Amino acid sequence: MVQKFGGTSVATLDRIKNVAALVSQTKKTHPNVVVIVSAMAGVTNKFVQYANGMNTYEGNPEYDSVVSSGELVTAGLMAMALGNAGLQARSYSSWQVPIFTDHRFGRAVIQNVEPSHLLADMENGIIPVVCGFQGISPANRVTTLGRGGSDLTAVAVAAAVNADICEIYSDVDGIYTVDPNLYPESKLLEYIGYQEMLEMASNGAKVMQEQSVAYALEKNVKIRVASSFTLCPGTIISERNSGRKVCGLAVVPRLAQIKISPKNPSDLPKLIALLAENFIYSDVIGQNSKKTSLMVDKKKALLAINLLKQCDGVTCAKQEIAQQSMAKINVVAANNSEEITKDLVKELEKHKMKPFRYSTNACSTSLIIAGDKLAETIALLHKYCELDK
């Protein structure tokens, strides 16, 4: 079994001791356990501030060296705590495993995990404690896997050691029909399919990193998402779908408007694809022969602009001041259709909440709406899609 513990689960020494107790219980029924840890809550943000203070940002190799160091401390402390609990353990940084990635600093993708050291440890009764979020590039540089990257580490390690299940622990009970912070009446899902979860994760749901879900789908890694603070059984992510017509709402509360000027308008699909390759999903909201306006998650706007500026085919890429705040809701359905989309739009129009833009794909309906109508729209769609049941 692979068990991953997020930053809130290891935020203090007492919480690390609590996690060690959980791992001790697991060890009684699963003799072979690998532990993956994030940095203690708040540490990575502090290191990001340090790097930014040196005018160094995501994409620079030294940035990755700095912001990945928090996991080293947690892994060492976790190995100590397991030792104090009477278990044998040793910590691993990414290069010691090793975990091989591509060369995209700040958003690297795992290419391969060499499991021989981990398997040998488990064979000798030792619990490997592996730093999440880290990898090693083809040029032997430390890379980081993007926000939430410890999830990807856990799934990749689980695939490499052929684990029965990969458990992801945080301060959240599991996957909900919509973010409970946005809609307190949301419901916990017992099961959700890989494709459903991938659509949720790539469109605003924060519980799982989208790269990790894509990796789990590719390698058929079964995941359980649960809290390290409660006894809630959590949510299983696997081939088994939620069983609902609509499984949930993925929300991006704040969108940013970006203006780009491609040298050749026919290059626009390539530019949108480039953003998607870096897990930045965009919506075209305006276009003429000279410029195109895109909507992206506000948190990813700076990264999107920097990526576009590096393209030879772009003469201008900058953020525009939008006339009003906008948000996006993706209504996720395993078997989505244009009919479902039409019904959703009719329902919103009936309540005088017509979306600015909407689109359909095989797994979801994307709705761009007024930001000041977000709470009202979530409540309406949650009930209309029978997610309250």
N, C-alpha and C positions, 0 to 999 in steps of 0.2 A: 504494500500500500504506500502511496505517496500522500503526504499531508503538508499542505502549504498554509502558512499563517501570515496574515497581512499586518500592516503597520500598527493598527489599533490593538491587535491581539498581542503584540510584543512591545507595547509602548513604554512599559515600565519593567523594572526587575521583578516585581510581584506578578505581573502578567506573563512574563517569560517563565517564571516558576509554575504558573497555572498551566501554560502550554506544555511544559515538561511533564506535568501530572497527566494531561490528556494523552500525550504520546506514550507514557508508561502504561496506561490502560489499553491503548491500542496494541502495544507490544505483547500483551497477554494473549490476544486472539490472532494477531498477525505477526509472526516472528520476523518478517522482513519488512522494515519500514524505512522510508527515506523522508526526511523533513526538509522543506523549502521555506526560507524566511525572507521577509521584506525588511527594510530598514525600520527602526522604531519611528512611530508616527511623528511627523514634523521635521525629522532629520533631513530627508531629501530636499524638502523645500528650503531649508536653511542653506544647504550646500548649493542649491540653484542660485540663491541670492548671492552667495560668495562668488560664484562663477560670473554672474551678471555684473557684479561689482568690478570685475576685471575686464568688462566689455567682451565677455566670451559667452556664446550661446549654443543652443542645441545644434549639432552638426559638426562641432569642433571636437577632435579626439580628446583634448585635455579636459573639456567639459565632461565627457563621459567618465574620465578617470576620477574626477572630483565627486560627481553626483552618485556614482556607484559605490562609494566607500562606506556608506552607512550599513549596507548589508553585511560587510565583513565583521563589523562590531556585533551585530545581532547574531550571526552564525556562531561566533566564538562564545558569546554569552549563553546561547542556547545549548551548545555542547557542554559548557560548564554546568548548567542547570540539570541536564540529563545525567551528567556524572554524579552530581550531588544526590540525584534520585536513585542512584545505584545501577545506572545503565552505562554501557560503553558507547561513546559517541566521538565523532571527530568532524571538524568543520572543513568545508571546501569552498574556495573561491571558484569562479567560472573556469579559469585556466587550469585548475588542478583536476577538474572532472575528466576531460575538458568539454565545454559547451561551445561548439563552433557556430559562428554567425556569418552573415554577409558583412559588407563594409559600411553600411549606412549608420553612421554615428547618431545616437539619439533615438533611432527607430529601426534598429537592426532586427533581422529576422533569423531565427535559429535554422541552421542547415542540417546539423547533426549533433547528437550527443553520444559520446563514447562511454558506455556504462561499465566497463570492466572493473574500474576501481570501486565503484558503488556496489557492484555485485559481490566483489571479493570481501568488502567490509561486512556486508549482510551475512555472507557465508560464515564469517567469524564472529557473528553476534554483535557487530558494531553498527550503530545508527549513523548514517551519513547525514550531516546537516549542511545543505547546499545554499549558497547565496542566490537569491532570486534576482531578476532584473539585469543580470550581467551576462556577457558572452565574450568571446575572443574572436577578433577579425582575422581574415587571411594574412594580414600583415602583422599579426601577433599583438594587436592593440586591444585594450579593454573597450567593449562596446556596451551600450545600454539598449533595452528593448522597448522603450517608450513607457508612458504612464501605465501602471497596472502590469508591467512586464513580468513580475514574479509569477503571475498566472501562467504566462507562456512557458516560463522555466519549469513550472510544476507539470504541465501537460506534456512537455517534451521529454522530461525525465521519466514520467510515467510510461510514455510510449517506449522509451529506450530500455527500461527494465521490465517491460511487459507487466505492469501493475494491474491488479484486478480493478482498482478504482483510484481516481485522483480526487482527494478531498480538498476543497478550497475553503478555508476558515477566515472570517472577518468579523465585523460587528453587525452584520446583516444576516437575518434568518434564512434567506434564500432568494429566489427570483420571484418578484411580485408582478402582478398584472400591469402596474405602473409604479413609478417611484413613490413610495409612501410619504416622502417629504413633500411631494406635490399634491398627493391625493391620499389622505390618511385611511380612506375606506378601501384601498386596494387589497387584493387577495393574494395569498401565497400560493404559488403553483407547486404541485407535487412532482410533476414531470414537465419537461419541455424538450423539444427536438433540437438537434444541432442547427438545422436551417432556421428554425424559429428563433433560437438564441442568438445566432449570428446576425440576424436582421435586427433584433433588439439591441445587441451590443454595438453594432455599427451605426446605429441611429440614436444614440443618446443614453441607453441604459448603462449604468455605471458599475454594476456588480461584477461583470466579467469583461476582460479586455478582448476586443474582437479578434486579434491575432491568435489568441489562445483558443478561442472557439473554432476558428478555421483549422488550426492544427489538430484539435481534437476530432473534428469531422474527418480530416484527411487520414488520421491514424486510428480512428475508431476508439478513442479514449473515453471511457465512462467517467463522468464528473459528478461529484456531490458538492453543492454549495450550501454552507451552513455557518452558524455563528459559534465562536469559541466561548461565548458568554451564556448561552442557553442550551437547553436540551432539545430544541426544535429539530425535527428530522431533516429539514432543509428541502432542497430541490435537486432532483436527478436530471442531468443533461445527458441525453443519449439518442439513439435512433428512434426511441419512442416519443411521439409528439405529445403535446399537451392534451389532445383530445377535444380541444375547443375550436369552434369556427374561427374566432379571433382569440389569440392567446394573450395579447397585451398591447400596451401603448408605449412606444419609445419616444422620449421627449427631448428636444434640444431647446431649452428655455430662452436662449439669447442667440440670435443670428447676427452675423456681420455681413455687410455688403462690400464686395470687392469688384473693382473695375479693372479689366484687362484689355489690352490692345494687341492682338496677335498681328504679326506682319502679314500673315495669310489667314483669312477667316476659316479656310478648310482645316487649319491646324487645331481648331478649338476642341474637337473630340479627343485629340491626343493630349491636350493640356488637362482636360477634365479627367482623362484616364490616369495621367501622372499624379494628380491629386488623390485619386482613389487608391492608387498603388501605395500611397503614404497614409492611407486610412483617413483621408479628408474627403467627405462626400458633399457635393455641391449641387445647387439648383440654379438653372439659368432663369433669370427674371426679366432680362431685357437684352436686346441685341440689335445692332445695326452693322453697317459695313465696316465701321472703324473701331467699335468697342463692344464688349460684352459685360454685363453685370451678373455676378454670381452671388448666391447666398451660401455661407458656410457657418459652421459652429464658431461662435465668437472666440472661444478658447483656442481655436486652431487657425485663426485668421492670419496671425503673424507668420506662422510656419508656411501657410499657403502662399502668402506674398513672397516670402524668401525663395520658395521652390520655383515659383513662376518667374521671378527675376533672373534666375540662373539659366532660364531657357533662351536659346538664341532666337527663337521665333516670337519673342514677346518684347514689344517696345515699351510697354507700361504696365505696371501692376501695383495697385494701391487700394487702400480702404477708402470707401466713400461714406459720407454721413447720410444715413438713411432718414427719410422723412418721418418715419415712425418705427417703433420697436416691433420686431417680428420674431415669432417662434415657429418651431416645426414639430408636428406630431406625426409619427409613423404608426399606422394601425396595422399590426402584424398578424397575418393569417397564413397558415401553411399552404392553403390552396386559394390564394387571392385571385380576384377576377375584376374585370372592368365593371361588372354588375354590382359587385360589393362596393367599389369606389363610387359609382353613381348613387347608390343608396345612401352612402355616408355623406356625400355632398348635398343631396336633397334634404337630409335630416338637418344638417348645419344651416342650410338656406331657410328652412322652415322656422328656425329659431333666430333668424337674422344674424347668422355668424358665417357668412359665405367666405371660404378661404381665398386668399390672393392667388395662389397657385396650387395645383394638385397634380399628382402623377401616380401611375400604377406600375408595379412589377409583379413577378410571380409570387412574392412573399409579403408584400405590404402596399399600403396606400399612403403616400406622403402628402401631408397637408401643411401649407405655409399659412399661418394665421396671425392676427394682430396679437402682439405681446400682452396687451392689457386684457385680452380675452382668454388667456391661457387657462387659468383655473376653471373658468366657466365651461370652456370647450372640453377640457379633460373630463369633468364631471358628466357632461352630456354624453360624450362618446363612450365612457366607461359603462354607463347604464344602457345606452342604445345597443352596444355590442355584447350585452349580457355578461359583462365581466364581474359584476357585483355578485353573481350567483356562485 
